[in-house]
Amino acid sequence: MEFFANPLNQICYLPLLGALVIIFFLKREQSKAIKVVATVTAGLDFVISIPLWWRYLPEGNAFQLTYKASWIPSIGSSYHFGVDGISVLLILLTTLLGFIAVYSSFSAITHREKEYYVFLLVLQTGMLGVFMALDFVLFYVFWEVMLVPMYFLIGIWGGPRKLYAAIKFFLYTLAGSVLMLVGILALYFYNSTGLGAVGLEGLGNPATFDVPTLFGIAGRIPPGLQMWIFLAFFVGFAIKVPMFPFHTWLPDAHVEAPTAGSVILAGVLLKMGTYGFIRFSLPLLPDATQKAVPWMVGLAIVGIIYGALVAMAQKDMKKLVAYSSVSHLGFVMLGMFALNPSGLSGSVLQMINHGLSTGGLFLLVGIVYERRHTRMIADYGGLAKVMPVYATLFMIITMASIGLPTLNGFVGELTILIGAFNRSTWWAVLAASGIVLGAAYMLWLYQRVFFGDITHEENHTLTDVNRREQWTLIPLVVLCFWIGLYPKPFFRIMEPSIRRVVEVVDPGYLAHPRLPAVSTVPPPAHGR
Amino acid sequence: MLADILAVLPETALALMGMVVLILGLAKVRNHLAVAVLTLGSLLLAGVLLSHVGRAVDPGEHFMFGMFVLDRFAIYFKALLLACSFLTVLLSIDYLMRHDARPGEYLALVMLATVGMMTMASGVHLAAIYVGLELMALSTYVLAGYFRRQVKSHEAAAKYFVLGALSSGILLYGLSLLYGATGTLELQAIAGRLAQGPPSAAALAGIGLLACGFLFKVAAVPFHMWTPDVYEGAPTPITTFMSVGPKAAAFAIFLRVFDGGLAPVAESWRPLVWGAAALTMVWGNIAALTQDNVKRMLAYSSIAHAGYALVGLVAGGDAGVQSVLLYMLVYTVTNVGAFGLVILLESRGYAGQTVQDFAGLARKQPVAAFGMLLFLLSLGGIPPTAGFMGKLYVFAAAIRSGYVWLVVIAVLMSAVSLYYYLRIVLQMYLRDGEGVEPAPMVSAVWTERALWACAVAVLLIGLWPGPFAAAAAAGLGIMPLP
């Protein structure tokens, strides 16, 4: 029972427990009970994850609340959970969006409800495990486990091209992650016995998949090998992010997925890719990271501009939001590969921001889709007259997404741009053009959907958002304002973890910072 | 002498019980279930004897004039092979009753094939290995054609026999060349001779032919042609058996001969097996993509899996051997499970059915559908199933030995494989409310028992692989080298 005394285990496996309860104790017809159990589980999971906010001490150890137990001793893999500042924020985002996803599905999902909520809850466990795992095998297990429920969510409850979208999502992500596994194994053997036939001597350490232990050899991996491992990781993570040109699965998956699926997909799944970079690639492979910077930044900037331009051309609201994700994730990658504290903290904050605002946009699109069964922008117009509350909420989330000051997007993008500017003026200039384009496509969308006259008869009778729908959106709006007005606590939590990453990946920077870090929190006295 | 008899006690007991079952069958015993239960009991008995004998004898000692050992490697494989046969019999009981077939000869042949396979696992002398191989092969030829009034079954047996005989001939030719080059058939002595200097042309030719023969037996590309037809035509429980038992036994001798006796000349055969492994994974998976018949699809999938296991063989060393051992276990429980579900659904005549027969299964039979999902994910190597752990060990062993590109091929191909495994999943779960009906499911208690066992094993190995990997570490000291 020691296992379940650890808060991380509780948070991770509670959704699974809920899923098991639904499978074994509820019948297919008990629709109401299923919803209640699923909502209570997801809600409770969010509630028990909130204490992480203060139980994780930024000044403390690198990884906290750890739980380590023997798992596969013969290969040196252990069951190791733990969180740092970055994963705490992502875990909170996951539990919040997980709850919202369940709560928002009541009216959208009308058939095979039992399986739906089971898959949603299992998915939640998988995602949380990814952010908590500190052992490569364990990480990989959760990383792949999550594919299966997502495949079903898209494939069963998706739109007209759901089968195609589901298999594309699955195979794309899988192809990337298996290569990542090869990279993991190469790293593992370099640390221990070496790679025989290619003539690479190992370091002779005890074989281990333990991530914090492997951080210890970060500087000692020869640059050539680092490059290969970086490439293997890159394929896995870049597909997940998705970075241009690996993004083609995303519009399909987003458009075909049910609303809750899109929320989870945009809000959490994409963050796994960026999380992978910041957790593994940067601190484990500093030389390769440095060398990859021009390429990564190039792809990120192309992604920002390309995503925005393609979004502008979309006629389907959901597709527009999907492409906007490509653009926003480009910002996250840009900030990350600026490799300085402001870029990285902006990048992590922007992960959260994107989860909130894009999750919110998908929810909003889902609300009108449920009423009208169309997502075509041309089928709407003048909605502000019949759905005033909806229009207001949509406006706030749109502004958050664009990056209007006082809302979260502004803080994230500004911080990223400071970081990017610090490295190169041009990066910031090019990226900033993405913000302009972002404002253009979002406002244009808003204008076409909400302003003007009501052009379609059906739209006259649309009902405004109901109480439940409001409550799925209000937490997002509140958080958008909180981060926009007072982001300091967020920066405070992630600061030391980010500093640790920078210490490894660009040690020279901290010695002679070209610009002060955005946050005013003093650096931790004890480095790693 | 006594030690010799003791060492072969499990095989002897099983062979004798096989005779008893055969006689009971000829005597037209009416109670078919009792015969089947007797078979199960005999297999269990052999298992119990194995565990006792294995503890009693010295693992380093050679028995029967240097032909037979009972080291941990042999014990591991024998236990696995007995489990294969046990599961096969469980799957067969309902099947035989459904098809009004008399079980006597059938079950006796399964037992004799098992004796052959167990001999293979223990053989350290090429003659002993060959005899075991032939006993297994002859029994399986007959089993493949057991429903002789069915054209497909007939065809399967004929093809299997002709090609099997050919491959045995090639194997024998290879053996004789190797004998000519080294003057001995004892693996350890062969290793000693080969270690003395660069191998002669005759030895190399012998090794090449031997490799071809073995690759045929494990159904590796380009010697795989027989597999889809035979797997499709044979009675499904026999297909199941062929896809796990003889394959595992063939890997046992492959490992013993190549990573044992021929280890000193590993550099000469490794590129060959490397190529065969790569081809097998690529072609097995690509050919499976277009199959509509589930049995043929699983046949190609089993070809592909032989390719993954060959990766472990190429890796060599203790880690490589261990990974193949674990992989065989994982593959056995998974494949028996997948084929078992095909048997349960196999109601539209005898030759197996199409992918579409799984349509809507999740709604009608949620438990069965979930079981199939589990087995398919395990075949595809998705955690938290056994298949992932099996692949992890194999790939790790290969990377450790530096065969990174082979592993890259392997992982990419395992991503490809998900496409066709998911085709069945798609039918089961995603095709709903489109007016589709799955094939009716037969009620078969014994088959279900086997399936439950496999499902539990798949999850157990997937979540907690430590003890199983430790058991597979038997590869240590596959052959005491001179």
Interface residues (C-beta under 8 A of the other chain):
Chain A: S70 W71 I72 P73 S74 I75 H111 R112 E115 V137 Y140 V141 E144 V145 L147 V148 Y151 F152 G155 I156 K162 L163 A166 I167 F170 L171 L174 A175 V178 L179 L181 V182 L185 A186 Y188 F189 T193 L195 G196 A197 V198 G199 L200
Chain B: A362 L377 I382 P383 P384 F388 L392 Y393 F395 A396 I399 R400 S401 G402 Y403 V404 V407 V408 V411 L412 S414 A415 V416 L418 Y419 L422 L426 Y429 L430 D432 G433 W464 P465 G466 A469 A470 A473
